[in-house]
Amino acid sequence: MYDLSKEFNDFYTNYVVLSSETQDDLRSKKRLNLKRLNDGLSEYNEEKDSSYKVLENKEQGSIAMATVVQNDSHDYDIDVAIVFDEDNIGDDTGTTTIKHVVVDALKRKCKQFNTEPEQKTNCVRIQYSDGYHIDFAIYKKADDTYYHAGSEWHKRDPMAINNWFSDEVKSKGEKLRQVVRLSKMFCKSRNSWCMPGGLIQSVLCVECFEDYDRLDECFYYTMLNVLNRLETSIEVYNPTDASQSLLLVQDDREKMENWKTRLSEKLSKLDTIKKSDCTKKQAFDCWHTFFNHDFWQYVNESETNNYANIMKNYSPAPGEEFIEEKYPVDICYNAKIDCNIETNGFKAILLSAFLRTGKWLPHNRDLTFYCDTNTPKPYDVLWKIRNVGPEAEKRMMTRGEIIKSNREHNRHYERTDFYGPHFVECYIIKNNICVAKARISVPIS
């Protein structure tokens, strides 16, 4: 199998694993909303002369299992088990009633949300405008036994799945977790696909895991095993309760059939990487077809010449503007530019992470630049787009003028149209002085 293990590990690290900052943000939201729930319950109890109290909470799901992956819609969730003592809520309290109490308590303290806390069949959901959501799964505890509030009370240990997966990782190694994440990345690679959820994928990855030293081989052969398993049977059972199917409705079975079909189709495209005469470009193209991700867009080695060497020949363009000629410059704050790279059918990725791969950007990508700064508001953001190289000069598109954002205050939109080691700068203007500035390279292949 053609060895792209280094690139595969780069892809996994930079584009699959959800950043620790985002995970910390999710956990911060969890803590905040647990406080809101407890404060809301205190207010509810005082008004209703009741005594509802959360006995304990436990983190569940992909965040707890460390299998969450990046996605272009930023629709990340964190699952939290909220446990009440049965003696506290009463043994005759139904699941709808206790979920209604939780919703009522949260509404009292979540008044700034565009979407109010919502009662679902298996949880209470808090939806954030930036795509995040927190699912509070409601449990009660009687003696040492836990019961989950679904359509009715069902006996269920809220930590059983987490403990099962943790034990499997200890037994099989950390690459198991990596394979699960990569499987999720594949299943999320096309917006039109309707695929099984993370738990089902985790169960089959555990069942079909094939250990190799290289992550690319480990993932490839595990997915072959998963496909063979699905062709034998699509049925999947709860790993902590073999009597319980994880395919609860017909829609779940259709998703399993979709998974089998897509795996069969895309794995067949990877046959080339096992041939002795496979080239690096062919290997990249194979994984590009599989993951549908710009990281796997192959760029000729000749196009990855050192950016600094090319920029040695850079000289001011006709009509190019410089911030020093327009404003006094007194840099007393920080600024940083980054950019989302997007196109239809591909997942959005950060330009800063893409640049770390040493590649140049493909054509026909939409670029959304944004500037982060610690400058106190109010301030203005100005931008400079500078196209460099013979192609820019031939097209008379060197640009270089200093302009205001073409839409939102700290956003600017461009497109990768033609070759060159271009760059973008931004300037923070406060009290008619440039107090911060930043630059980012935009090398287009």
C-alpha positions as CSV (number, residue, x, y, z in Angstrom):
1,M,0.0,0.0,0.0
2,Y,1.5,3.4,-1.1
3,D,3.0,5.0,2.0
4,L,1.3,8.3,2.8
5,S,1.5,7.7,6.6
6,K,3.0,11.1,7.3
7,E,0.4,12.9,5.3
8,F,-2.3,10.7,6.8
9,N,-1.2,11.7,10.3
10,D,-1.1,15.4,9.3
11,F,-4.6,15.1,8.0
12,Y,-5.8,13.4,11.2
13,T,-4.1,15.9,13.5
14,N,-5.1,19.1,11.6
15,Y,-8.5,18.3,10.0
16,V,-10.1,15.4,11.9
17,V,-9.4,16.0,15.6
18,L,-11.5,18.7,17.1
19,S,-9.3,21.3,18.7
20,S,-8.8,21.3,22.4
21,E,-10.0,24.9,22.5
22,T,-13.3,24.0,21.0
23,Q,-13.7,21.0,23.3
24,D,-12.9,23.3,26.3
25,D,-15.5,25.8,25.0
26,L,-18.1,23.0,24.9
27,R,-17.2,21.9,28.4
28,S,-17.4,25.5,29.6
29,K,-20.9,25.7,28.1
30,K,-21.8,22.5,29.9
31,R,-20.7,23.9,33.3
32,L,-22.5,27.2,32.7
33,N,-25.8,25.4,31.8
34,L,-25.5,23.0,34.7
35,K,-25.3,26.1,37.0
36,R,-28.3,27.5,35.1
37,L,-30.2,24.3,35.7
38,N,-29.4,24.2,39.4
39,D,-30.3,27.9,39.9
40,G,-33.5,27.4,37.9
41,L,-34.5,24.4,40.0
42,S,-34.0,26.4,43.1
43,E,-36.3,29.1,41.8
44,Y,-38.8,26.5,40.6
45,N,-38.8,24.8,44.0
46,E,-39.4,28.1,45.8
47,E,-42.3,28.9,43.5
48,K,-43.8,25.4,43.4
49,D,-43.0,24.3,46.9
50,S,-41.0,21.3,45.6
51,S,-37.5,20.0,46.2
52,Y,-36.0,18.9,42.9
53,K,-32.3,18.6,43.1
54,V,-29.6,17.1,40.7
55,L,-27.9,14.3,42.5
56,E,-25.0,14.0,40.0
57,N,-24.0,14.6,36.4
58,K,-21.9,12.5,34.1
59,E,-20.4,13.4,30.7
60,Q,-21.4,11.1,27.9
61,G,-21.1,10.7,24.1
62,S,-18.3,11.6,21.7
63,I,-16.8,14.3,23.8
64,A,-16.5,11.9,26.8
65,M,-15.2,9.1,24.5
66,A,-12.8,11.6,22.7
67,T,-14.1,10.6,19.3
68,V,-15.6,13.9,18.2
69,V,-14.5,15.2,14.8
70,Q,-14.4,18.6,13.0
71,N,-17.3,19.4,10.7
72,D,-18.0,22.4,8.4
73,S,-21.4,23.3,10.0
74,H,-19.7,23.5,13.5
75,D,-22.7,21.5,14.8
76,Y,-20.9,20.1,17.9
77,D,-22.8,18.7,20.8
78,I,-22.0,17.6,24.3
79,D,-24.1,15.0,26.1
80,V,-24.6,15.2,29.8
81,A,-26.4,12.7,32.1
82,I,-28.5,14.6,34.7
83,V,-29.3,12.2,37.6
84,F,-32.0,12.7,40.2
85,D,-32.6,10.6,43.2
86,E,-35.8,8.7,42.9
87,D,-36.6,9.5,46.5
88,N,-36.3,13.1,45.7
89,I,-38.5,13.2,42.6
90,G,-40.9,10.4,43.7
91,D,-41.2,6.9,42.2
92,D,-44.4,7.8,40.4
93,T,-43.0,10.8,38.5
94,G,-43.2,10.1,34.8
95,T,-40.5,10.8,32.2
96,T,-42.5,13.6,30.6
97,T,-43.0,15.3,33.9
98,I,-39.4,15.3,34.9
99,K,-38.3,16.6,31.5
100,H,-40.9,19.3,31.8
101,V,-39.4,20.4,35.2
102,V,-35.9,20.5,33.7
103,V,-37.1,22.6,30.7
104,D,-39.0,25.0,33.0
105,A,-35.9,25.4,35.2
106,L,-33.6,26.1,32.2
107,K,-36.0,28.6,30.6
108,R,-35.9,30.7,33.8
109,K,-32.1,31.1,33.3
110,C,-31.7,30.9,29.5
111,K,-33.8,33.9,28.5
112,Q,-31.2,35.3,26.1
113,F,-31.3,32.2,23.8
114,N,-32.9,32.6,20.4
115,T,-34.2,29.0,20.7
116,E,-35.6,28.0,24.1
117,P,-34.6,24.8,25.8
118,E,-36.5,22.0,24.1
119,Q,-37.9,18.7,25.4
120,K,-36.9,15.7,23.1
121,T,-37.8,12.1,23.5
122,N,-34.5,11.1,25.0
123,C,-33.1,14.4,26.3
124,V,-33.6,18.2,26.9
125,R,-31.7,20.2,24.4
126,I,-30.1,23.7,24.6
127,Q,-29.3,25.1,21.2
128,Y,-26.7,27.8,20.6
129,S,-26.8,30.2,17.7
130,D,-23.2,29.2,16.6
131,G,-24.3,25.5,16.1
132,Y,-23.3,24.0,19.4
133,H,-25.9,22.2,21.4
134,I,-26.0,20.5,24.8
135,D,-28.2,17.5,25.4
136,F,-29.2,16.8,29.0
137,A,-30.2,13.1,29.2
138,I,-32.4,12.7,32.3
139,Y,-31.9,9.8,34.7
140,K,-33.1,8.7,38.1
141,K,-31.3,6.6,40.6
142,A,-33.0,4.0,42.8
143,D,-30.5,2.4,45.3
144,D,-27.6,1.7,42.9
145,T,-29.7,1.3,39.7
146,Y,-30.0,4.0,37.0
147,Y,-33.1,4.6,34.8
148,H,-33.1,6.7,31.7
149,A,-36.1,9.0,30.9
150,G,-37.0,8.2,27.3
151,S,-40.6,7.6,26.3
152,E,-40.7,5.8,29.6
153,W,-38.2,4.8,32.3
154,H,-35.7,2.3,31.1
155,K,-32.9,0.7,33.1
156,R,-29.6,2.0,31.8
157,D,-26.2,2.8,33.3
158,P,-25.2,6.3,32.0
159,M,-21.5,5.4,32.0
160,A,-21.8,1.9,30.5
161,I,-20.9,2.9,26.9
162,N,-18.1,5.2,28.0
163,N,-16.6,2.5,30.2
164,W,-16.9,-0.1,27.4
165,F,-15.1,2.1,24.9
166,S,-12.4,3.0,27.3
167,D,-11.7,-0.6,28.0
168,E,-11.6,-1.4,24.3
169,V,-9.0,1.4,23.7
170,K,-6.9,0.1,26.5
171,S,-7.0,-3.4,25.0
172,K,-6.6,-2.5,21.3
173,G,-4.6,0.7,21.5
174,E,-5.1,4.4,20.7
175,K,-5.3,3.8,17.0
176,L,-8.8,2.4,17.6
177,R,-10.0,5.8,18.6
178,Q,-8.2,7.3,15.6
179,V,-10.0,4.9,13.3
180,V,-13.4,5.8,14.8
181,R,-12.7,9.4,14.2
182,L,-11.6,8.8,10.6
183,S,-14.8,6.7,10.0
184,K,-16.9,9.6,11.3
185,M,-15.0,11.9,9.0
186,F,-15.8,9.7,6.0
187,C,-19.5,9.5,6.9
188,K,-19.7,13.3,7.2
189,S,-17.7,14.0,4.0
190,R,-20.8,14.6,1.8
191,N,-23.7,16.7,3.0
192,S,-26.2,14.7,1.0
193,W,-25.2,11.4,2.7
194,C,-27.5,10.1,5.5
195,M,-25.2,7.8,7.6
196,P,-25.3,6.0,11.0
197,G,-24.4,7.9,14.1
198,G,-21.2,7.8,16.0
199,L,-22.1,5.0,18.5
200,I,-23.0,2.5,15.7
201,Q,-19.7,3.4,13.9
202,S,-17.8,2.9,17.1
203,V,-19.3,-0.5,17.7
204,L,-18.4,-1.8,14.3
205,C,-14.9,-0.3,14.3
206,V,-14.3,-2.1,17.6
207,E,-15.7,-5.3,16.2
208,C,-13.7,-5.1,12.9
209,F,-10.5,-3.4,14.1
210,E,-7.4,-4.4,12.2
211,D,-4.2,-3.3,13.9
212,Y,-1.3,-2.0,11.7
213,D,1.7,0.1,12.6
214,R,0.7,2.7,10.0
215,L,-2.6,4.6,10.6
216,D,-3.5,4.7,6.9
217,E,-3.2,0.9,6.7
218,C,-5.0,0.4,10.0
219,F,-7.9,2.5,8.8
220,Y,-8.1,1.0,5.3
221,Y,-8.1,-2.6,6.4
222,T,-10.6,-1.9,9.3
223,M,-13.0,-0.3,6.8
224,L,-12.6,-3.4,4.5
225,N,-13.6,-5.5,7.5
226,V,-16.6,-3.2,8.3
227,L,-17.8,-3.5,4.7
228,N,-17.5,-7.3,4.8
229,R,-19.4,-7.3,8.1
230,L,-22.2,-5.1,6.6
231,E,-22.5,-7.3,3.6
232,T,-23.1,-10.2,6.0
233,S,-25.5,-8.3,8.3
234,I,-26.4,-4.7,9.0
235,E,-27.7,-5.5,12.5
236,V,-25.8,-3.8,15.4
237,Y,-26.5,-4.4,19.1
238,N,-25.7,-2.4,22.2
239,P,-22.2,-3.6,23.3
240,T,-23.3,-3.4,27.0
241,D,-26.6,-5.1,26.4
242,A,-26.6,-7.7,23.6
243,S,-30.4,-8.0,23.8
244,Q,-30.9,-4.4,22.6
245,S,-30.6,-3.5,18.9
246,L,-29.2,0.0,18.1
247,L,-31.4,0.1,15.0
248,L,-34.6,1.3,16.5
249,V,-36.5,2.4,13.5
250,Q,-36.6,1.8,9.7
251,D,-34.6,5.0,9.1
252,D,-31.7,3.5,11.1
253,R,-31.6,0.4,8.8
254,E,-31.7,2.7,5.7
255,K,-28.6,4.5,7.1
256,M,-26.8,1.2,7.5
257,E,-27.6,0.3,3.9
258,N,-26.3,3.7,2.8
259,W,-23.0,3.2,4.8
260,K,-22.5,-0.2,3.1
261,T,-23.1,1.3,-0.3
262,R,-20.8,4.3,0.1
263,L,-18.0,2.2,1.7
264,S,-18.2,-0.3,-1.2
265,E,-18.1,2.5,-3.8
266,K,-15.3,4.5,-2.2
267,L,-13.1,1.6,-1.0
268,S,-13.1,0.2,-4.6
269,K,-11.5,3.5,-5.7
270,L,-8.6,2.8,-3.3
271,D,-7.4,-0.3,-5.1
272,T,-4.8,1.8,-7.0
273,I,-2.8,2.5,-3.8
274,K,-2.1,-1.2,-3.4
275,K,-0.4,-1.5,-6.8
276,S,3.4,-1.5,-7.0
277,D,3.5,1.2,-9.7
278,C,1.2,3.6,-7.8
279,T,2.5,7.2,-7.9
280,K,2.2,9.8,-5.1
281,K,-0.3,11.8,-7.2
282,Q,-2.5,8.7,-7.7
283,A,-2.4,7.9,-4.0
284,F,-3.4,11.5,-3.1
285,D,-6.2,11.3,-5.7
286,C,-7.5,8.0,-4.2
287,W,-7.7,9.5,-0.7
288,H,-9.2,12.7,-2.1
289,T,-12.0,10.7,-3.7
290,F,-12.5,8.8,-0.4
291,F,-12.6,11.7,2.0
292,N,-13.7,14.5,-0.4
293,H,-11.4,16.9,1.4
294,D,-9.1,19.6,0.0
295,F,-6.2,18.3,2.1
296,W,-5.8,15.5,-0.4
297,Q,-5.7,17.9,-3.4
298,Y,-2.3,17.0,-5.0
299,V,0.1,19.8,-5.7
300,N,3.3,19.2,-7.8
301,E,6.5,19.4,-5.8
302,S,7.7,22.1,-8.1
303,E,4.8,24.3,-6.9
304,T,5.9,24.1,-3.3
305,N,9.0,26.2,-3.8
306,N,10.0,28.2,-0.7
307,Y,7.6,31.1,-0.4
308,A,10.3,33.4,0.9
309,N,12.5,32.8,-2.2
310,I,9.7,33.7,-4.5
311,M,8.9,36.8,-2.5
312,K,12.5,38.0,-2.9
313,N,11.5,39.4,-6.3
314,Y,8.4,41.1,-4.9
315,S,8.4,44.9,-5.5
316,P,5.6,47.4,-5.1
317,A,2.9,47.3,-7.9
318,P,1.7,50.4,-9.7
319,G,-0.9,52.1,-7.5
320,E,-0.1,49.9,-4.5
321,E,-1.0,51.6,-1.2
322,F,0.8,51.4,2.1
323,I,-0.8,52.0,5.5
324,E,2.1,54.2,6.6
325,E,1.2,56.6,3.9
326,K,-2.5,56.8,4.9
327,Y,-2.4,56.7,8.8
328,P,0.0,57.3,11.6
329,V,1.1,53.8,12.8
330,D,1.4,53.1,16.5
331,I,1.2,49.3,17.0
332,C,-0.1,48.8,20.6
333,Y,-2.5,45.8,20.1
334,N,-2.4,42.4,18.5
335,A,-4.1,41.2,15.3
336,K,-4.3,37.8,13.6
337,I,-5.7,36.9,10.2
338,D,-7.1,33.5,9.3
339,C,-9.4,32.3,6.6
340,N,-12.0,29.6,5.9
341,I,-11.4,27.8,2.6
342,E,-14.6,26.6,1.1
343,T,-16.2,25.2,-2.0
344,N,-19.3,23.2,-2.8
345,G,-18.9,19.6,-1.7
346,F,-15.8,20.2,0.4
347,K,-15.5,20.7,4.1
348,A,-14.4,24.2,5.2
349,I,-10.8,24.2,6.5
350,L,-8.6,26.9,8.0
351,L,-5.9,28.5,5.8
352,S,-3.4,28.5,8.7
353,A,-3.7,24.8,9.0
354,F,-3.5,24.3,5.3
355,L,-0.3,26.3,5.0
356,R,1.3,24.0,7.6
357,T,1.1,21.2,5.1
358,G,3.5,23.1,2.7
359,K,0.9,23.0,-0.1
360,W,-0.5,25.7,-2.3
361,L,-4.2,26.4,-2.6
362,P,-6.2,24.9,-5.5
363,H,-8.2,27.1,-7.9
364,N,-11.9,27.8,-7.5
365,R,-12.0,28.0,-3.7
366,D,-14.0,30.6,-1.8
367,L,-12.0,32.4,0.9
368,T,-13.5,34.1,3.9
369,F,-10.8,36.1,5.7
370,Y,-11.4,37.2,9.2
371,C,-9.4,39.3,11.7
372,D,-9.2,38.7,15.4
373,T,-7.8,41.5,17.6
374,N,-7.6,42.5,21.2
375,T,-8.2,46.1,20.2
376,P,-11.0,47.6,22.3
377,K,-14.0,48.6,20.3
378,P,-14.9,50.8,18.4
379,Y,-12.4,50.4,15.6
380,D,-12.4,50.0,11.8
381,V,-10.8,47.1,9.8
382,L,-9.1,47.8,6.5
383,W,-7.8,45.1,4.1
384,K,-5.1,44.9,1.4
385,I,-5.1,42.1,-1.2
386,R,-1.8,41.8,-3.0
387,N,-1.5,39.4,-6.0
388,V,2.1,38.6,-6.7
389,G,3.8,37.0,-9.7
390,P,3.8,37.0,-13.5
391,E,0.2,35.8,-13.8
392,A,-1.1,38.7,-11.7
393,E,1.0,41.1,-13.8
394,K,-0.2,39.6,-17.1
395,R,-3.8,40.0,-16.0
396,M,-3.1,43.4,-14.6
397,M,-4.5,42.1,-11.3
398,T,-1.7,42.9,-8.9
399,R,-4.1,45.1,-6.8
400,G,-2.6,46.4,-3.6
401,E,-5.2,49.1,-2.7
402,I,-6.3,49.4,0.9
403,I,-10.1,48.9,1.3
404,K,-12.8,48.5,3.9
405,S,-14.4,45.1,4.5
406,N,-16.7,44.1,1.7
407,R,-19.3,42.7,4.0
408,E,-19.2,42.3,7.8
409,H,-17.0,44.5,9.9
410,N,-14.1,42.1,10.3
411,R,-14.6,39.8,7.3
412,H,-13.4,39.9,3.7
413,Y,-14.3,37.6,0.8
414,E,-12.1,36.5,-2.1
415,R,-11.6,33.5,-4.4
416,T,-8.6,31.5,-5.6
417,D,-8.6,32.4,-9.3
418,F,-5.0,32.2,-10.5
419,Y,-1.5,31.1,-9.7
420,G,0.9,33.2,-7.5
421,P,2.4,33.6,-4.0
422,H,-0.2,36.2,-3.0
423,F,-0.8,37.7,0.5
424,V,-3.5,39.5,2.5
425,E,-3.0,42.2,5.1
426,C,-5.4,43.8,7.6
427,Y,-5.1,46.9,9.6
428,I,-7.0,48.0,12.7
429,I,-7.8,51.7,12.8
430,K,-8.7,53.3,16.1
431,N,-9.0,57.1,16.6
432,N,-7.6,57.5,13.1
433,I,-4.4,55.6,14.0
434,C,-3.3,52.1,12.8
435,V,-2.9,50.3,16.2
436,A,-2.6,46.7,14.9
437,K,-1.9,44.9,11.7
438,A,-1.4,41.3,10.4
439,R,-0.5,39.4,7.2
440,I,-1.2,35.9,5.9
441,S,0.2,34.2,2.8
442,V,-2.2,33.0,0.1
443,P,-0.1,30.8,-2.3
444,I,-2.3,29.6,-5.1
445,S,-1.1,26.6,-7.2
